[in-house]
Amino acid sequence: MRDIFLVLVFPILLYFILRRPYIGVSMWIWSSMFFPNGWVWGFAASFRYNMLIALATILSYIFQKDKIKTDASGLTTLILFFFFWSTISSFITISYSPVVWFEWNTFLKIIIFYVFCILTIKTKHHVNVFIWAITLSAAFFGAGEGLKYIVTGGGHVVEGIVGSRLSDRNELALALNMTIPLIIFLLPQVKSKLLKMALTGTLILNIVTIIGSFSRGGLLGLIIIGGYFFLQSKRKLLVSIIFFGGFIIASAMVSDKWTNRMDTINTMETDMSFLGRVMAWKQATLMAIDNPIFGGGFKAGQNQALWLLYEPEFSKLDFIVDTSGVRIEHAKAAHSIYFQVLGDLGFVGLFMFLAILLLTYRKLIWVTKNTDDEWIINLAKMLKVSLVAYCAGGAALSLPYFDLSFAIFALTHILCEIIKRENNKKVLLITEEKKIRRNNYA
């Protein structure tokens, strides 16, 4: 039944995408996060929905009339140069080329997505549609998992969307932490009481899902964004009720296994999982020292041959955390956006990645100070929280090349463009008024 429904609805979606390219990029991020293939099991599972949506969006933009010009901002230039750097790194990789080029191809798709976001999303309405698409993907799935967790009294094992970018529960927890601020942004805009209640329920269920995911990084990220909201928000009581409500509901159902896992945060020096990550960070650092400009190439840290090559040298960095008594048979993922970029693209690549994060945050601050539009100001503030969630939660996850983070970068660029266009209109109006006054006096 799901297969038939999806196949019947999908052509209608393509029709609207071909007419409105901003709907295309909204469906693009939705299909990347929600992964419709994972919800069907018959003939419909074989279709490449994301690719078809991307192609339809590109065609829609090419044939669109009256395109609004987009300036190449410093942020966009830096992102494109970061991708260019990764391309050079891929050509001279010290790792296994087929794996490196597969990951490069994935990153290329994200960059193309970013470019078409800034080319097609031009108005507040476009932005709203885009944010709703994000909410109806990750947050919708998170709400379902949270509901299952509550109904089973904490017995349900929270899992990501199989086959998608959020297949791992830790990645799902990060995406939900990044989506929570966007739900809070949408809440005041909704006039329907029923829809407002649904969004509030989704928000609470997402908090439950993050806690029920057993993700330590997810829990830390949730605490950080909760504290950030409390300090920054004017409605501290409401924020406290929502966050503590989610915590209380989830905490009432957590098992001893969950408590023991979270307790390892306080005993990291003896936790084998954490020590394994430290060893992966050491390998990334050593690879970057040997290849400081371009690094080892995408996922070089997970190459078994390179792991065995650098393992004898891990002791050089034991002054940070001693891992001399730890032995791991297989190469480990970096489990950190920072160390993964360091190993993949070297110190120069890491510098560019950090510059992208910092520039995005600074531009969002610029947005809040250069407009009186409350809608834009509120969105910029929520995007800052999403970015903080990514930077904090990403410290323990291997997601530096992530669709949702690049969606935030794109929205930042778009808000800056909207403000510049509005300010230019104001300048033109003032100029016209001055001309009229001069003519009247003449």
N, C-alpha and C positions, 0 to 999 in steps of 0.2 A: 504493500500500500504506500509506504514512504517513497519507494522508487517511482511509482506512477505519479505521485503528487509532485515530487521534485522535478521530474522530466516535463510535466505539464506547466509548472510555474516558471522554470528556468528560461524558456524562450520569451516569456513576458518581461522578465528582468532584463534580458539582452536587448529587447526593444527599447526600454526606457534608458538603458545605458547608451545605446546608439543615438538617442535624442539628447541626452544630458550627460556629458562626460564626468561631471562631479558625482553623479550617481554611480558611475563606473568605478572611481577610486574608492568610494564608500563601500561598494560591494567587494572591491579588491581586498581591502583590509578585513572585511567581514569573512570572506571565504578563506583568507589566510589563517585567521584566528579560530573560526568556527569549524572549518574543514567539513563541508557537507558530505564528502565521501565517507566519513566515519559514521554517518547516521543512516546509511543505506547499505544493504547487503546483497542486493540483486544486480540486475543489469546496469542500474544507475550508478553503481560504485565505480564503474570503469571510465566514466567521463572525467575529463580534466577541467573542472569548473573554474578553478583559479586562472588557468591559462586562457580559457575562453573569455572570461571577464576582462582579463588584462588586454587581450587582443581587441575586444570590442571597445574598450575604453580608449585605446590608442587610435583606432579608426575614427571613433566619435570625435576625438580632439582634432585630428587631421582635417576632417571635413566640417568642423565647427566654424561658423561665421562670426565676425566681430570678436575675435580673440582679444582679451585684455592683456596688455604687455606685462611681463614679469621681469623685474630687475634681478640680476645675479647678486645676491647679498653676500656679505663676507662669510656667513654661515654656510650657504650653499656652495660657495667656492671652496671652502675648507673641506666640506663633505666629499665633493667631487675629487679633490686632490687626494683625500684619504683613500678613496677607491682606486685612483690612479697608482698610488703607492702600493696598495695591495696587489695590483696587477703586476708591477715590476717584481715584487716579492715572489709572486707565483711563478714567474719565469725562471727565477734563479733559486728556487726552493731547494732545501737540503733534505726535504721529506719525499714521500711517495707522490709523484706528480698527479696520477688520476684522482686521488683523494683531494689534493690541493685544488685542482681545477674544478672538481665537483662543488667544493665549498665556495670557490670564487664565483661560480655560476649562480649559486644561491644568493650570494651578496650582490651580484649584478642585478638580479631581479628586484631586490630591495631598493637599490639605487634607482632603477627605472621607476619603481613605485613612488619613491620620494619625488622624483622629477615631475611625474604627472600629477602628483598632489599639488605642487606649487604652481603648475600650469593651469589646472582646472578648477581649483577651489578659490573663489574670488570674493564671495559675499558671506554675511553672517548666516544666511540660510544654508549655504553650501557647507559651512563649518558645522552647523547644528546637525545636518544629515550625516556628516562624517562621524561626529561624536556618538550619535545614536547607533550607527553601524558598529562601532567599537563596543558600545554597551550591550548591544544585542548579540554579540559574539561571545567574548570571554566572560562577561558578567552573567549572561544568560546561562551559560554552562555551569559557572560557579554557583549560581543560585540553585540549580538542579542538584548539584553535588551536596550543597549545604542542607537542602531539604532531605535528601536521602540519609545524611549523617544524623539529623535530628530524629527522623522517623525510626531509624534503627537503634536509637539510643547510643550513638557513637560507635556502632558496630560496622558501619559502612566504611570501606577503605577508599578514601578519596584518590582518584586517579585523573590524569590528564586525558586529553582527547587523543585516542590512539591514531598514530599516523600523521598527526599535525605538529605544528611548531610547539604546541603545549602538551606534548605527550607525557612529559615528566611532571610529577606532582610539584616539584620544586619550581619548575618553570611556570606552571599554572598559578602557583601562589604569588610569584613575582608579577605576572600579568594582572592578577586580581588586585594586588596592591596598587598597581599603576592605574587601574580602571576605577577604583573607588573614588578618587577625586573628581573624575569625569561624571560619575553618577551624582555626586553632591552638586556639581555645576548645573546639571540638568534639573534637579529637584525644584528650585524656585521658578523655573520657566514653565513647569507643567501646571495647567489650570484645573485639569480633571482631578478630583479628589481620589478617585479610584486608581488612576495612573500614578498619582503621587504616593499612594499607599503601596502600590506594586514596586515602585522604585525604592522606597524606604525598605520594604521587605527584601528586595534584591540586595541592597547594601548590607543589611544585617546578615543575610545568608552567605554573602561573599566573605564576610568576616569569619563566620562559622567555618566555611570551607578552608580558609587559610589556616585556621587553628587545627582543623581536622586533617589537614594534609600531612602532618608530622614534619613539616618543613621548618627547620630552625631558622633558616634565612628568611622564610616567609613571616615567622613570628616576630623576628627582630625588625623586619621592614614594617610590619603592622604597628609595632610599638613606636617606631620612629615617626611614621606619618600621623599616627594618633596624637603624639606629642606635638608635632609640627602644627596640626590642625588646631589643637587646644591653644597654643601660643598665638597663632595668627588669626584665628576666627573671632568674629564679634559675637557669635552665638555659641559661646563656650558650653553652656548648659545642654543645648541640643546635641552638640558634637559629643559631649561626654556620655549622654544617655544612649546615643546610637552605638558608639564604640564599646562602652561597658556592657550594653545590652547584648551585643554579639559575643563579647568575651564570656559573660555569665552563662549564656545559653550553651556555648561550646564547652566551657570549662566544667559544666555540670555533667558532661557525658564523657570526658576524656578518661582514658584508662591509665593504669600504672605504667604501661609501656610508653604512653605518650609523655607522662611526667618524667620518666627515667631518661627518655631521649632528650627532652628539653633541658634536663639537669646537666647534660654533657656540655652545655654552653659554659658552665662554671668550671668544668674539669677538662678543658680542651687539651692540656698537656699530656693527658693519658688516654684520650679518645682516639682510637685507631682511624676512624673516618676522617677526623680533623688532621691527624698526622699525615695521612695519605695525601690530603690536599696540600699540606705544607711541602711535601716532597714534589708534588706537581708544580708548585710555585717556584721551588728551587730549580727545577729543570728549566722552567720558562726563563728564569733569571740567567742561568748559565748559558742557555741558547742565545739570549739577547746579548750577553757579554761577548760571545764569540761572533755574533752577527748583529752588531748594534744598529746598523742602518736599516736593513730590510727584514731582519728576523729570520725565522726558519721556514715560514710559509704556513698557510692555513692548516690547523690541527697537527702541526709538527710535534707538539707535545704528546700526542696520542700514538705516535709512531713507535712501535715496540723496539725497533733497532736503535732509534735515537734515545729512548729511555734507558736501554742497557748501556749505551755509550756514555751517558752523563751520570748514571747512578753512582759510579765510584767517586764522583766529584761533589756529591751532595754534602759531604762532610765539611767542605769549605765554607758552607753557610750555616753550620750548626750553631754559630754564635747567636743566630736569630731564634731558632727553635731546634733543639737537639732531636734528630731523627735517626741517630746512629743505631738504635736498637730495633728499628722498624724495617721490615722487608716486604716488598710488594712484588708479586710475580709479573703483573701486567701493567702497561702504561696507563696512567690515569688522566682524565680530562682536567683542565686547569681549575674548574669550579670557581672562576673569578673573571669577570669581564676585563679587569685590568691586567691580570697576569696572562690571560689568553692573548690579548692584543700584544703584550710584551713579547711573548714567545712567537706569535705569528708574524708580527711586523716590526719587531725591534724597538729600541728606545725612541726612535724618531716616530714610528707608528703610534706608540703609546702617547707620546707628547701631542700628536694631532688628535687622537681620540679624546684625551683629557681637555684639549682646547675646544673641541666640539661641544662637550658637556658644559664647560665653563661659559662659552660664548652663548649657548642656548639659554642658560640661567640668567646671564647678564642682559640678554635681549628681552627676556620676559620681564625683568625689572624695568627696563627702558619702556616697555609697552605700558606698564601700570603708571608710569610717570608722565607719559606724553599723550594721554587722552582723558577725557571726562566721561567717556562712555562706560557705564557700569558693567554692561554685558562683556565688553572686551577686558576690562580690569579683572572681573571675577574669573573669566576663563584663563587669563594669564596666571593668576594666583593658583588656580587648580592645576594648570600645566606644570607650574613650579613644584607642586607637591608630587605630581606623577614622576617628574624628573628626579626628585629627591628619593622617591621610592625605588626607582631604577638604579640610582647610584648606590644606595644602601643595600638593597636586596641583591643587586648584581655582583656585589663584592664576593658572594658565595656561589655564583652561578656562571656557567659558560654561555652567556647570551650577549656578546658585544655587537653582533650583527643581527639585530632583532627588529622585526616589522613594526612593533608597537613603539619602540624608542625612536625609530626614524619617522613615524607618524607624528610624534611629539615635536621633533625637529622641524618637520614640515609645517605643522600648525603654528609654530613660533615664527617662522618666515612669513606665513600668510597673515598673521595678526599685524606684523610690522608693515606689510604691504597695504593692508586695509587702512591703518592709521595714516600712512603717507598719502594715500589717495584722498582720504577725508580732509587732511590738512591742506593738500593742494587745492581741493575744491573751495575751502574756506579762503585761501589766499586769492583765488580767482574771483570769488564773490566780493571780497574787500576791494580788489583792484577795480572791478566793474562799478562798484558803488562810488569809488573816488572819481572815476571817469564821468559818471552821471552828475555828480556834484559840481565838477569843474565845468561841464557843459551848461548846467543850470546857471552858474554864476556868470559864465561868458554871455 
